[in-house]
Amino acid sequence: MDIISLILFLIIVCFSPGPNNFLASYSGLNFGLKKSLPLIHGVALGWSTVLFLLSGGLAVVFRQYESFQLYLKIISSFFLVYLALKIAMDSNTQYKRIPNQITFIQMYIFQFFNPKGVFIALTAVSTYMHDVKENLNDFFVLNILGLIFSYSSITTWCLFGTSLEKLFINPNYFKIFNYLMSLMLVGCIFLIWLN
């Protein structure tokens, strides 16, 4: 396994904008790092579980049944619309008076239906791992690095949102940011269907 290539791949795909990262920025700005920990753990552990299952052999089944990809897109689209509406509605309330509505369970389960995350995991498995029976070492390296970069990226995006709090003196800026994150989530739906 080419570890340097894998690390570069994970940096690019994990830190690039997407539904998880937009939600982390929203949560960081509105609730701070501590209250965003359920979201961070849900994303990192959920995506790592997807990677673990796919690298353990489920990727073969996923490739054989293309209808899974359609179901992923449909479920993911509905969930992203739900979250976008929730964020937009939260923008109408007074800043930081609302509880964090994004839970560990929601984010953990969403990783199984998040097309970007699933396709990243599939690409990682098909590119960097050939057969789990032949090389158990590659299996462990891939999954450990996946967990590390998953936590690193989602935490970084959350801290980015948290750092914006100091810049936003006017409470209306929070609303604008939340609306922007809501629109970006809807934009992710269009990107999902383009692939």
C-alpha positions as CSV (number, residue, x, y, z in Angstrom):
1,M,0.0,0.0,0.0
2,D,1.2,3.5,-0.9
3,I,0.7,5.2,2.4
4,I,1.8,8.7,1.2
5,S,-0.7,8.5,-1.7
6,L,-3.4,7.3,0.7
7,I,-2.7,10.2,3.1
8,L,-2.9,12.8,0.3
9,F,-6.1,11.2,-1.0
10,L,-7.7,11.4,2.5
11,I,-6.6,15.0,3.1
12,I,-8.2,16.0,-0.2
13,V,-11.5,14.1,0.2
14,C,-12.0,14.6,3.9
15,F,-11.3,18.3,4.1
16,S,-13.2,19.2,0.9
17,P,-16.6,20.9,1.3
18,G,-19.5,18.6,1.7
19,P,-22.6,18.0,3.8
20,N,-20.8,16.9,6.9
21,N,-18.3,19.8,6.8
22,F,-21.0,22.4,6.3
23,L,-23.0,21.0,9.2
24,A,-19.9,21.0,11.4
25,S,-19.3,24.7,10.6
26,Y,-22.9,25.5,11.3
27,S,-22.8,23.7,14.6
28,G,-19.4,25.2,15.6
29,L,-20.7,28.8,15.0
30,N,-24.0,28.3,16.7
31,F,-23.2,26.0,19.6
32,G,-19.4,25.9,20.0
33,L,-17.1,23.0,20.0
34,K,-18.3,21.3,23.2
35,K,-21.9,21.1,22.1
36,S,-20.8,20.0,18.7
37,L,-19.0,16.9,20.0
38,P,-22.0,14.6,19.3
39,L,-21.9,15.7,15.7
40,I,-18.2,15.3,15.4
41,H,-18.3,11.8,16.9
42,G,-21.3,10.8,14.8
43,V,-19.6,11.8,11.6
44,A,-16.2,10.4,12.4
45,L,-17.4,7.1,13.8
46,G,-20.2,6.7,11.3
47,W,-17.9,7.2,8.3
48,S,-15.2,5.0,9.8
49,T,-17.8,2.2,10.3
50,V,-18.8,2.6,6.6
51,L,-15.1,2.3,5.6
52,F,-14.6,-0.7,7.9
53,L,-17.6,-2.5,6.4
54,L,-16.7,-1.7,2.8
55,S,-13.1,-2.7,3.3
56,G,-14.2,-5.9,5.1
57,G,-15.9,-7.1,1.9
58,L,-19.2,-5.2,1.6
59,A,-17.8,-3.2,-1.3
60,V,-18.3,-6.3,-3.6
61,V,-22.0,-6.4,-2.7
62,F,-22.4,-2.7,-3.2
63,R,-20.9,-2.8,-6.7
64,Q,-23.1,-5.7,-7.8
65,Y,-26.3,-4.0,-6.9
66,E,-26.4,-0.6,-8.5
67,S,-29.9,0.1,-7.1
68,F,-28.2,0.8,-3.7
69,Q,-26.6,3.9,-5.2
70,L,-30.1,5.2,-6.2
71,Y,-31.5,4.5,-2.7
72,L,-28.5,6.3,-1.2
73,K,-29.2,9.4,-3.3
74,I,-32.9,9.5,-2.5
75,I,-32.5,9.0,1.3
76,S,-29.6,11.4,1.5
77,S,-31.5,14.0,-0.5
78,F,-34.5,13.9,1.9
79,F,-32.2,14.0,5.0
80,L,-30.3,17.0,3.6
81,V,-33.5,18.9,2.9
82,Y,-34.7,18.1,6.5
83,L,-31.4,19.4,7.9
84,A,-31.4,22.5,5.6
85,L,-34.9,23.4,6.8
86,K,-34.0,22.8,10.4
87,I,-31.0,25.2,10.0
88,A,-33.1,27.8,8.2
89,M,-35.8,27.6,10.9
90,D,-33.2,27.9,13.7
91,S,-32.0,31.1,12.0
92,N,-35.3,32.7,12.9
93,T,-34.8,32.3,16.6
94,Q,-32.6,34.3,18.9
95,Y,-28.9,33.3,18.7
96,K,-27.8,30.5,21.0
97,R,-31.2,30.0,22.7
98,I,-31.9,26.9,20.7
99,P,-30.6,23.4,21.6
100,N,-28.4,21.7,19.2
101,Q,-30.8,19.6,17.1
102,I,-28.1,17.6,15.3
103,T,-27.5,14.4,17.3
104,F,-24.8,11.7,17.4
105,I,-27.3,9.1,16.2
106,Q,-28.6,11.3,13.3
107,M,-25.0,11.9,12.0
108,Y,-23.9,8.4,12.6
109,I,-26.8,6.9,10.6
110,F,-26.5,9.6,7.9
111,Q,-23.0,8.4,7.0
112,F,-24.5,5.2,5.7
113,F,-26.6,7.2,3.3
114,N,-24.2,10.1,2.5
115,P,-23.2,9.5,-1.1
116,K,-20.0,11.5,-0.8
117,G,-18.8,9.6,2.2
118,V,-19.8,6.2,0.8
119,F,-18.2,6.9,-2.6
120,I,-15.0,8.2,-0.9
121,A,-14.9,4.9,1.1
122,L,-15.5,2.8,-2.0
123,T,-12.7,4.7,-3.9
124,A,-10.3,4.2,-1.0
125,V,-11.1,0.5,-0.7
126,S,-10.8,-0.2,-4.5
127,T,-7.7,1.9,-4.9
128,Y,-5.6,1.1,-1.8
129,M,-6.8,-2.4,-0.8
130,H,-7.0,-5.4,-2.9
131,D,-8.1,-8.3,-0.7
132,V,-8.6,-8.2,3.0
133,K,-7.7,-11.9,3.3
134,E,-4.3,-11.4,1.5
135,N,-3.2,-8.3,3.3
136,L,-4.7,-7.7,6.8
137,N,-2.1,-5.0,7.3
138,D,-3.6,-2.8,4.5
139,F,-7.0,-3.3,6.1
140,F,-5.9,-1.9,9.4
141,V,-3.8,0.9,8.0
142,L,-6.7,2.1,5.8
143,N,-9.2,2.0,8.6
144,I,-6.9,3.7,11.2
145,L,-5.9,6.5,8.8
146,G,-9.6,6.8,7.8
147,L,-10.6,7.3,11.4
148,I,-7.8,9.8,12.0
149,F,-8.6,12.0,9.0
150,S,-12.3,11.8,9.6
151,Y,-11.9,13.2,13.1
152,S,-9.3,15.7,11.9
153,S,-11.4,17.1,9.1
154,I,-14.8,17.3,10.9
155,T,-13.1,18.9,13.9
156,T,-11.3,21.5,11.7
157,W,-14.5,22.5,10.0
158,C,-16.2,22.8,13.4
159,L,-13.4,25.0,14.7
160,F,-13.7,27.1,11.6
161,G,-17.3,27.8,12.5
162,T,-16.4,28.4,16.1
163,S,-13.7,31.0,15.0
164,L,-16.3,32.9,13.1
165,E,-18.2,33.7,16.3
166,K,-15.6,36.4,17.1
167,L,-16.1,38.1,13.8
168,F,-19.9,38.2,13.9
169,I,-20.7,41.1,16.2
170,N,-24.2,41.6,14.8
171,P,-26.6,38.7,15.6
172,N,-28.0,39.0,12.0
173,Y,-24.7,37.7,10.7
174,F,-25.4,34.4,12.4
175,K,-28.7,34.2,10.6
176,I,-27.0,35.0,7.3
177,F,-24.4,32.3,7.9
178,N,-27.0,29.8,8.9
179,Y,-29.0,30.6,5.7
180,L,-25.8,30.2,3.7
181,M,-25.1,26.8,5.3
182,S,-28.7,25.8,4.6
183,L,-28.4,26.8,0.9
184,M,-25.0,24.9,0.6
185,L,-26.6,21.8,2.0
186,V,-29.3,22.1,-0.7
187,G,-26.5,22.6,-3.2
188,C,-25.0,19.3,-2.1
189,I,-28.2,17.6,-3.2
190,F,-27.7,18.8,-6.8
191,L,-24.1,17.6,-6.7
192,I,-25.3,14.2,-5.5
193,W,-27.6,13.8,-8.5
194,L,-25.0,15.0,-11.0
195,N,-22.8,12.0,-10.3
